[in-house]
Amino acid sequence: MPKPGPIGLASRRHVRTRPAELSSVLEGQIAEICRDLAVEAKRMRTLQEQADELRQTIRQWAGYSKTDPNGDLS
């Protein structure tokens, strides 16, 4: 008794993508990945800016705390 092949293998044999179509599909996928990477890079820059602002605020707060041991800001 022969071993069954992977499910869907028969249908894949009949549907062959032409090289030009495959190239177009791959180009579309690469373009989508590039867009996604650009969005993520922008998000990372935004997060870095927010972290820098928070770091600066903490440094300012810590500077006030060091100059006044009682924590008074006046």
C-alpha positions in Angstrom: 0.0 0.0 0.0 1.6 3.3 -1.0 2.0 6.1 1.5 -0.3 9.1 1.1 1.4 12.3 0.1 0.9 15.6 1.9 -2.6 17.0 1.8 -3.2 19.3 -1.1 -0.2 18.1 -3.1 -2.3 17.0 -6.0 -4.0 20.3 -6.4 -0.7 22.1 -6.3 0.7 20.1 -9.1 -2.1 21.4 -11.4 -1.7 25.0 -10.5 1.7 26.2 -11.5 2.7 29.8 -11.2 4.5 31.2 -14.2 7.9 32.8 -13.4 6.6 36.2 -14.3 3.6 35.9 -12.0 5.8 34.5 -9.2 8.2 37.4 -9.6 5.3 39.8 -9.4 3.9 38.1 -6.2 7.4 38.1 -4.6 7.9 41.8 -5.5 4.6 42.6 -3.9 5.5 40.7 -0.7 8.9 42.4 -0.5 7.2 45.8 -1.0 4.8 45.0 1.8 7.6 43.9 4.1 9.5 47.1 3.3 6.4 49.2 4.2 6.0 47.3 7.5 9.6 47.8 8.3 9.3 51.5 7.7 6.3 51.7 10.0 8.1 49.8 12.7 11.2 52.0 12.3 9.1 55.1 12.7 7.5 53.6 15.8 10.9 52.8 17.2 12.0 56.4 16.6 8.9 57.7 18.4 9.5 55.4 21.3 13.1 56.5 21.5 12.1 60.1 21.6 9.6 59.4 24.3 12.2 57.5 26.3 14.6 60.5 25.9 12.0 62.9 27.1 11.1 60.7 30.1 14.8 60.4 30.9 15.2 64.1 30.8 12.2 64.6 33.0 13.6 62.1 35.5 17.0 63.8 35.5 15.3 67.2 36.2 13.2 65.7 39.0 16.3 64.0 40.4 18.2 67.3 40.2 15.5 69.0 42.3 15.5 66.2 44.8 19.3 66.4 45.2 19.2 70.2 45.8 16.4 70.0 48.4 16.6 67.0 50.7 13.1 67.7 52.1 11.6 67.4 48.6 10.2 71.0 48.7 10.2 72.7 45.3 9.9 76.3 46.6 
